[in-house]
């Protein structure tokens, strides 16, 4: 299996998103997959201008000349794609949304009945790959319900385009994942992420046991305890900048 991971975090390699994607891909490699991770923050991917030239004048190719041309080739030549995004306003980052919109050339303009959803309308696809997708997303809030809208979108998306859903990994209380001095603390969690990656390749899904492991509370205590600690952290940072300005 050839796996392409798309990191939609503006913080790139240093992001909490990348700190989840990396062990996930490591687990996939353990299961025999070849993997590549792309950080959108390092690329020039213009927004879609809605001209439909990729359907008419240059079928299958966008008329814009930027890094999406190479990235789209990687996308359609992958067996599976892992989308990674921080939770921004309860959905995906602008970087990832921009990338998804620029995949329009994979479709043809015709309106046909969706073979995956009887009675629904869709566009036929030019390519059969990727055939499977997964989603990874961290957020700073301590509760899982903040991912509800993003999860609903992803489930609908893979169903609409006929992709197998390999799994969704959501990680609340995740801001600290990006701190290098705390990486040893998260070792148990990363081990579970690696196992999830192995299962995605070997089983085509994540087992219930591993899904439960992935819900491990990174920090002991309830939401109120977490909010108190987080607020103390932000207050300290704000105070530091105040002193610098004095």
N, C-alpha and C positions, 0 to 999 in steps of 0.2 A: 504494500500500500504506500502510495506517495501522498504525503500530507503537507499542506501549506497552511501556516498559521499567519493570520493578519492581526497585528497589534494596532488597535485604533486609539491608543492612549497618546496624548500630546507629550507625555513624559518619556515615551519610548522605552529603551532598555532599563531605565531606572524605575519604571512604574510598578505599582502593585499588580497590574495586569500582566506584565512581563514575568513577574515573580511567580505567577501561577502557570502561565503558558510554558515556561521553561521546564519545570518538572513534568508537566503533562506530556510534552513532546519527548522528554527523556524516557518516560514509560512507554510511549508509542514505539520508540526505537528499540527498546528491550523486547518488544513483541514482533520485531522484524520490519517495521515501517521505516521509510526514509523521510526525513522532515526538513522543513525550511521555515524560518520565521522572518516576516517582513514587518518593519516598523514604519507605519505610514507617516510618522512625524519626520522621517528622513527623506521622504519622497515628495516630488511635485505632482500632485494629482488635482487637476482643476475640477471645478464643479461641472456637472452636466448642464448644458445650455438648452436642452430640449429641442434640438434642431432636427432630430430623427434622420440625420444623414447616415447613421450607422445602419439604418433599415433600408435606405433608398439609394443614395449616390455611391456609398462605399459599404455595401452589406457586410456586416460582421466586424467592421472597423470604425473606430471613432475618428473624426476628422481632426481632433485636437492632438497635438504632438507633445506629449509629456510622459511621465513615468508609468502612466496607466497602460500604455501600449504593451510594455513588457510584463507588467503585473497581470494583465488580463490573460496573456499567454500562459503564465504560471497557473492562474486560476483554472482555466479550462483543461490544462494538462495534469491536474491533480486528481487523485482518487477521492480525497477528502479535504475539506477546508475547515479550519478552526477559527472562528471569529472571536477576537478578544476586545473588550471595551470596558472602560470604567463606566459606572452608572452616572450619567449626567442628566439631571432633571428627570430621573426615573426611566430613561431609555438609553440610547447609545450616544457615543460622542459624535460630534460633527465630522471628524475624520473618517470614522467608520461608515457613517451614513453616506458621505460623499463617495466613498469607494463603492458601496453597494449600488448607488444610483448610476455609477459609471460602468456597471456590468450590463447595461442595457443592450450592447451589441450581441450578447449571447442569444437574444430573442429575435424572432422574425416578426414582421408587422401584423400578420394575419390574426384575426379573431377566431378562435376555435373553442370547442368545449374542452374543459380541463379534464384530462384522463384521470387525474387524482381526486377530483371533486365533481361528481356527477351534477350536471346542470349549471355549473359555474363556467365563466368565460376566462380564457387565458391567451397567451401568445405561445406558439410553438417554439421550441428551443433549437438552436443550430447544433448544439453539442450535447453529448451525453454525460460529460463530466463537469464538475465533480459529482459523484453519486451520493456522497454523505457529508454531513456538516455537524459541527459541535459549537457550543457557545460558552465563553468564559467571561465572567464579569465580577469585579470587586466593587464595594462601595464603603463609605465611611460610617454610615448608620449601622447600629447593632442588630437590626431586625431583618429577616429574610423577606418580609412582605413588600419591601421597597422594590424588589425585582419583578413584581407581578406583571407590570405592563411590558417590560422587556421580554419576559418569558412568553407572554401571550403572543407578542410580535414574532418571536423566533419560531414558535410552534406553527403559527399560521404560515410564515415564510417558507419553511421547509416542506410543509404540506402542499402549498401552492405550486412550488417548483419541483416537487417530486423527489426531494432529497431525503435520505434516511437520517433521522435524528440520532446521532451517536451519544448525545448527552449534553446536559447543561450544568455548568459548575458556577454557582453563585457564592460569593464570599463577603458577608457583612463584616463590619469591624476591621476593614482591610487596610486602612491607611498605613499602619505600621509594617505591613509586608514589604514596603519599599525601603525600610531602614536597614542598612547593611549590618549594623551592630546587633540586630535582633534576629538574624537569620537562623541561628542555632535554636532559638526558642520555638520556631515554627517547623522544626524538622519533622515532627510527627504528622503535621498537616501536609507537608510536602510529600511525605511517603504515601499518604492516601491519594494525593493527586497523581503521583506516578502510577499507582495501581490502577486508578481510573483510566489513565492513558493506555495501559496494557490491555485492559478489558475492552476499551473502545475498538482496538485493533483485533483482538482475539475473539471477542463475543459480539461486537457490533453494538454494545450498549454498556452501561455501568450497572453493576449489580446493586441490589437493595442494601446489602451490608456496607459496601463502599460508599454509597450515597449517604448513609447515616454517618459514616466516618467523616465525610466532607462537611457535615453540619456541626462538627465539633466546635464548641465555644472557645474561641481563641483566648479570651480573657475571662477569668472567673467572675461571677457576679451577674446581677440582672442589668436591664437596660439603664436604670437610674444610676447604678454604680458606674457603668461605662460612660454615661453622659457627664458625670461629675469629673472623672479622670480626663476625659477629652477636653472639657472646658478649662480645666486647670492647665492642660498642655497649651491650648490656644492663648490663654491669658498670659502665660509665661513668654510666649513668642511676641505677643503684642507689646508687653512691657519691655522686652529687649530692644525692640525697634524704637520705642519712645525714648529710651535712654540714649540710643545712638543719635537721635535727632536733637537732644538737649545741648 
